[in-house]
C-alpha cells in the first residue's frame, strides 16, 4: 500500500488475553454505559460490542458493588476488562482483586502517596497494568498557571509527572492516556508525548459529542494522531450507543490503511438522476455486510446510467433504477435483478464470493 504509516515503537503491555504496543495491531476499545452492578445487562452489552469488533472493554467502577461485579462479568465475556476508577483507591484495589485485567486511574485524584502505593502494591503482585489517564479538564492549577492556560505542554507534563510517581514506587507496567476535547490540542499533546516516552498510548478525543459531531471530531483528531504512527489502542468517544463507537473506529483504521478486513461500503451522493431511496439502501447495505468477514469494497450507486463506471474501483456493487437494478463486478454489469431483490442478490454474491 502506498504511503503506509510507520508506527512509533512502544513497549508491549499484556492486558488479559491481548497485547498492545510493539508490533501488535492497534486495538479498538469502548466503554459500557450500563450500570456495572447490573451483571446480566453489562455482559449482554459487552457481547454485542465484541461481536461488532470491540477488543478491549472498560466499565465504570463507582461503587464497591460494581468492583465486586467484575468477577462475574468476566465469566461471560471473552475480551479484556478494564476498570475505570476515580477518587477512591479502595475501588482500584477491589477491582484488581475481582479480576480486572487493567485499571484506569489518575494518580492525581486517587489520594496521597500511601494510597497510591497501596494500589501499586496490588498491581505489582498481580502484574496488572495501569492506564494513567489525564484529561485537559482536570489539569492541575499550577500547570495551568505555569503555561498560561490549559495547553498541550501542560497535559504532557501532568501525565509524565503521574508516570514518574508510579515509576518511583517501583512499577512500570503502564499505558498512558492523554485526552482533550480540543482536537488540535489533543493532536499536539500526542505528538509531544510520543517523543518523551515509549509507553503504549491509548488515543481518543474526549467528550467529542454526539454521533454526528463526535464522529467528525474523532476522525479528524485520530486521523492526525494515527497518521504520525502514534497510538496503540483507540476509543471513539460518542454520546450515543457504544456500538457506534466500534463502527467508527473500524472505519477510521481502515481508511488510514492501518487495518484490513471487513467490508468497506462506498456510495455516491444523491442527485437529480437518483430514482431510488439511495440513502436507505446504502444504510441497509452497511448493516447487512457488518457480519460478513471479507476484505472487499462494495459500491452502492443511485442510477443505472453512471453506476457501472463509478463503481469501477469496487469489487462488487449495485446500482438501482425504477423497477430494476444492476449487480456490478469490477466495473462490469454482471446481472440484472428486480429493484426489490437488489439487497438479497448482493448478500448472496458476498456469501458465495470465494466459491
PADOLUM-596829 format. One line per field, with one value per residue (C-alpha): residue in one letter; z, x, y; chain. Coordinates in nm, 3 decimals, decimal comma. Layout:
BEGIN
bami <- [a ...]
Z <- [Z ...]
X <- [X ...]
Y <- [Y ...]
vexke <- [A ...]
***
This chain:
BEGIN
bami <- [x x x x x x x x x x x x x x x x x x x x x x x x x x x x x x x x x x x x x x x x x x x x x x x x x x x x x x x x x x x x x x x x x x x x x x x x x x x x x x x x x x x x x x x x x x x x x x x x x x x x x x x x x x x x x x x x x x x x x x x x x x x x x x x x x x x x x x x x x x x x x x x x x x x x x x x x x x x x x x x x x x x x x x x x x x x x x x x x x x x x x x x x x x x x x x x x x x x x x x x x x x x x x x x x x x x x x x x x x x x x x x x x x x x x x x x x x x x x x x x x x x x x x x x x x x x x x x x x x x x x x x x x x x x x x x x x x x x x x x x x x x x x x x x x x x x x x x x x x x x x x x x x x x x x x x x x x x x x x x x x x x x x x x x x x x x x x x x x x x x x x x x x x x x x x x x x x x x]
Z <- [0,000 -0,088 0,193 0,456 0,808 1,006 1,370 1,651 1,860 2,206 2,468 2,481 2,759 2,822 2,900 2,977 2,666 2,438 2,393 2,289 2,186 1,991 1,657 1,783 1,600 1,722 1,931 1,945 2,282 2,407 2,743 2,869 2,960 3,168 3,546 3,615 3,913 3,658 3,569 3,320 3,133 3,126 2,991 2,722 2,609 2,607 2,399 2,141 2,132 2,095 1,801 1,640 1,674 2,021 2,151 2,497 2,717 3,009 3,284 3,534 3,893 4,113 4,399 4,583 4,442 4,091 4,174 4,307 3,996 3,772 3,858 3,744 3,433 3,339 3,329 3,050 2,817 2,603 2,578 2,837 3,107 3,228 3,549 3,539 3,879 4,011 4,356 4,573 4,589 4,763 4,449 4,244 4,482 4,489 4,107 4,079 4,345 4,138 3,820 3,630 3,353 3,381 3,587 3,472 3,734 3,760 4,043 4,099 4,230 4,385 4,714 4,891 4,819 5,073 4,894 4,552 4,689 4,817 4,465 4,310 4,553 4,445 4,077 4,113 4,300 4,026 3,735 3,634 3,401 3,497 3,247 3,366 3,240 3,229 3,076 2,990 3,207 3,519 3,465 3,790 3,882 3,899 3,543 3,417 3,575 3,450 3,086 3,093 3,047 2,953 2,693 2,527 2,709 3,043 2,967 2,876 3,185 3,405 3,253 3,281 3,641 3,723 3,541 3,737 4,066 3,980 3,845 4,168 4,351 4,152 3,883 3,509 3,366 3,233 2,950 2,907 2,803 2,747 2,619 2,535 2,368 2,178 1,871 1,783 2,146 2,167 1,847 1,967 2,309 2,148 1,916 2,216 2,445 2,176 2,175 2,554 2,634 2,492 2,696 2,481 2,420 2,437 2,197 2,178 2,162 2,491 2,520 2,142 2,124 1,952 1,679 1,409 1,559 1,764 1,461 1,269 1,559 1,632 1,269 1,235 1,563 1,549 1,183 1,251 1,551 1,396 1,068 1,265 1,373 1,724 1,914 2,028 2,118 2,042 2,152 1,958 2,241 2,135 2,314 2,197 2,157 2,216 1,905 1,702 1,855 1,723 1,373 1,360 1,496 1,236 0,955 1,079 1,098 0,760 0,594 0,714 0,584 0,937 0,941 0,673 0,692 0,693 0,402 0,308 0,170 -0,067 -0,210 -0,442 -0,325 -0,430 -0,729 -0,966 -1,152 -0,843 -0,886 -0,575 -0,199 -0,216 0,141 0,279 0,051 0,146 0,516 0,463 0,280 0,556 0,819 0,606 0,541 0,902 0,976 0,654 0,711 0,369 0,280 -0,005 -0,128 -0,204 -0,405 -0,378 -0,672 -0,730 -1,104 -1,370 -1,616 -1,430 -1,172 -1,351 -1,431 -1,087 -0,922 -1,118 -0,816 -0,607 -0,602 -0,631 -0,644 -0,701 -0,894 -0,873 -1,114 -1,137 -1,104 -1,177 -1,056 -1,162 -0,994 -1,093 -1,056 -1,114 -1,312 -1,544 -1,539 -1,404 -1,364 -1,381 -1,096 -0,978 -0,765 -0,456 -0,497 -0,503 -0,136 -0,124 -0,453 -0,321 0,003 -0,190 -0,403 -0,097 0,093 -0,208 -0,300 -0,260 -0,437]
X <- [0,000 0,130 0,229 0,196 0,208 0,520 0,428 0,644 0,790 0,643 0,693 0,445 0,187 -0,026 -0,393 -0,576 -0,560 -0,447 -0,125 -0,081 0,232 0,531 0,423 0,079 -0,232 -0,400 -0,688 -1,038 -1,188 -1,524 -1,692 -2,017 -2,300 -2,489 -2,471 -2,175 -2,365 -2,614 -2,408 -2,653 -2,712 -2,342 -2,245 -2,513 -2,381 -2,019 -2,111 -2,282 -1,980 -1,745 -1,946 -1,920 -1,540 -1,464 -1,135 -1,100 -1,389 -1,392 -1,651 -1,712 -1,648 -1,814 -1,912 -1,780 -2,072 -1,954 -1,599 -1,724 -1,941 -1,633 -1,553 -1,899 -1,884 -1,550 -1,714 -1,948 -1,707 -1,405 -1,221 -1,004 -1,192 -1,066 -1,192 -1,239 -1,162 -1,198 -1,105 -1,133 -0,816 -1,010 -1,217 -0,899 -0,775 -1,114 -1,136 -0,800 -0,899 -1,211 -1,018 -0,996 -0,737 -0,631 -0,726 -0,757 -0,666 -0,550 -0,294 -0,369 -0,719 -0,669 -0,531 -0,198 0,120 0,037 -0,290 -0,125 0,140 -0,133 -0,278 0,065 0,144 -0,164 -0,100 0,259 0,156 -0,091 0,104 -0,198 -0,127 -0,232 -0,359 -0,254 -0,526 -0,505 -0,771 -0,733 -1,035 -0,857 -0,520 -0,360 -0,385 -0,008 0,035 -0,245 -0,062 0,279 0,168 -0,082 -0,387 -0,471 -0,212 -0,074 0,254 0,074 -0,120 0,202 0,386 0,094 0,084 0,458 0,454 0,196 0,401 0,711 0,520 0,436 0,784 0,937 0,720 0,883 0,624 0,631 0,357 0,182 -0,028 -0,070 -0,383 -0,391 -0,716 -0,875 -1,199 -0,991 -0,882 -0,570 -0,455 -0,502 -0,303 -0,015 -0,010 0,024 0,297 0,490 0,447 0,537 0,887 0,913 0,815 0,790 0,486 0,188 -0,063 -0,441 -0,572 -0,905 -1,076 -1,263 -1,615 -1,624 -2,002 -2,296 -2,272 -2,256 -2,021 -1,828 -1,752 -1,616 -1,401 -1,277 -1,198 -1,003 -0,814 -0,748 -0,660 -0,391 -0,253 -0,256 -0,109 0,206 0,239 0,121 -0,127 -0,159 -0,528 -0,813 -1,160 -1,402 -1,593 -1,951 -2,266 -2,480 -2,490 -2,138 -2,188 -2,147 -1,802 -1,690 -1,823 -1,645 -1,316 -1,308 -1,373 -1,103 -0,842 -0,941 -0,941 -0,585 -0,476 -0,386 -0,638 -0,764 -1,066 -1,432 -1,633 -1,595 -1,914 -1,884 -2,186 -2,247 -2,408 -2,769 -2,850 -3,137 -3,073 -3,135 -3,452 -3,440 -3,413 -3,033 -2,987 -3,199 -3,036 -2,681 -2,766 -2,926 -2,616 -2,386 -2,589 -2,621 -2,247 -2,138 -2,129 -1,955 -1,578 -1,448 -1,186 -1,384 -1,511 -1,885 -2,033 -2,392 -2,492 -2,807 -2,860 -2,803 -2,656 -2,339 -2,336 -2,114 -1,846 -1,849 -1,827 -1,514 -1,282 -1,511 -1,502 -1,877 -2,158 -2,524 -2,699 -3,071 -3,327 -3,706 -3,818 -3,478 -3,122 -2,779 -2,520 -2,174 -1,845 -1,518 -1,691 -1,877 -2,250 -2,287 -2,659 -2,993 -3,237 -3,565 -3,529 -3,671 -3,420 -3,107 -3,020 -3,075 -2,889 -2,591 -2,584 -2,599 -2,300 -2,099 -2,176 -2,063 -1,772 -1,493 -1,668]
Y <- [0,000 0,345 0,583 0,314 0,455 0,368 0,327 0,459 0,180 0,134 -0,136 -0,423 -0,444 -0,753 -0,681 -1,002 -1,218 -0,934 -0,737 -0,375 -0,189 -0,314 -0,454 -0,555 -0,431 -0,112 -0,241 -0,092 -0,004 0,111 0,165 0,021 0,258 0,003 0,005 -0,222 -0,362 -0,499 -0,804 -0,955 -0,628 -0,544 -0,886 -0,860 -0,521 -0,638 -0,942 -0,718 -0,487 -0,784 -0,917 -0,572 -0,566 -0,429 -0,573 -0,415 -0,301 -0,057 -0,043 0,235 0,130 0,394 0,160 -0,143 -0,342 -0,254 -0,364 -0,695 -0,747 -0,755 -1,117 -1,230 -1,012 -1,169 -1,511 -1,401 -1,218 -1,300 -0,966 -0,785 -0,593 -0,255 -0,095 0,282 0,431 0,784 0,917 0,604 0,393 0,114 0,065 0,024 -0,245 -0,420 -0,414 -0,589 -0,841 -0,914 -0,994 -0,666 -0,707 -0,344 -0,041 0,318 0,577 0,936 0,926 1,294 1,219 0,875 1,008 1,064 0,869 0,599 0,527 0,528 0,290 0,057 0,040 -0,014 -0,295 -0,493 -0,422 -0,540 -0,852 -0,946 -0,792 -0,585 -0,293 0,057 0,310 0,655 0,887 1,266 1,492 1,858 1,932 1,809 1,980 2,092 2,458 2,504 2,374 2,599 2,893 2,778 2,759 3,043 2,822 2,466 2,363 2,052 2,107 2,117 1,797 1,615 1,737 1,632 1,283 1,229 1,352 1,084 0,821 0,919 0,887 0,526 0,451 0,583 0,330 0,054 -0,017 0,038 -0,184 0,123 0,263 0,639 0,825 1,200 1,344 1,675 1,777 2,035 1,841 2,039 2,049 1,674 1,617 1,836 1,668 1,325 1,447 1,581 1,281 1,028 1,179 1,161 0,803 0,452 0,351 0,244 0,522 0,492 0,755 0,934 1,271 1,301 1,444 1,465 1,491 1,328 1,066 1,334 1,593 1,339 1,127 1,424 1,545 1,194 1,119 1,443 1,407 1,034 1,060 1,321 1,131 0,785 0,910 1,004 0,643 0,730 0,514 0,154 0,138 0,377 0,474 0,691 0,862 0,932 1,040 0,751 0,376 0,233 0,019 0,338 0,383 0,045 0,110 0,446 0,313 0,036 0,282 0,521 0,244 0,102 0,444 0,505 0,165 0,053 -0,230 -0,462 -0,684 -0,608 -0,479 -0,113 0,040 0,336 0,515 0,806 1,130 1,172 1,390 1,461 1,134 0,924 0,724 0,505 0,554 0,557 0,679 0,398 0,140 0,244 0,220 -0,121 -0,244 -0,115 -0,300 -0,611 -0,657 -0,599 -0,973 -1,081 -1,132 -1,031 -0,770 -0,612 -0,278 -0,264 0,024 0,141 0,361 0,560 0,521 0,257 0,512 0,612 0,333 0,080 0,338 0,496 0,152 0,052 0,063 -0,155 -0,534 -0,554 -0,302 -0,241 0,033 0,098 0,231 0,235 -0,125 -0,275 -0,285 -0,397 -0,614 -0,493 -0,681 -0,498 -0,225 -0,461 -0,536 -0,887 -0,935 -0,751 -0,803 -0,659 -0,347 -0,520 -0,805 -0,589 -0,634 -1,009 -1,058 -0,864 -1,063 -1,390 -1,290 -1,187 -1,506 -1,710 -1,481 -1,734 -2,020]
vexke <- [A A A A A A A A A A A A A A A A A A A A A A A A A A A A A A A A A A A A A A A A A A A A A A A A A A A A A A A A A A A A A A A A A A A A A A A A A A A A A A A A A A A A A A A A A A A A A A A A A A A A A A A A A A A A A A A A A A A A A A A A A A A A A A A A A A A A A A A A A A A A A A A A A A A A A A A A A A A A A A A A A A A A A A A A A A A A A A A A A A A A A A A A A A A A A A A A A A A A A A A A A A A A A A A A A A A A A A A A A A A A A A A A A A A A A A A A A A A A A A A A A A A A A A A A A A A A A A A A A A A A A A A A A A A A A A A A A A A A A A A A A A A A A A A A A A A A A A A A A A A A A A A A A A A A A A A A A A A A A A A A A A A A A A A A A A A A A A A A A A A A A A A A A A A A A A A A A A A]
***
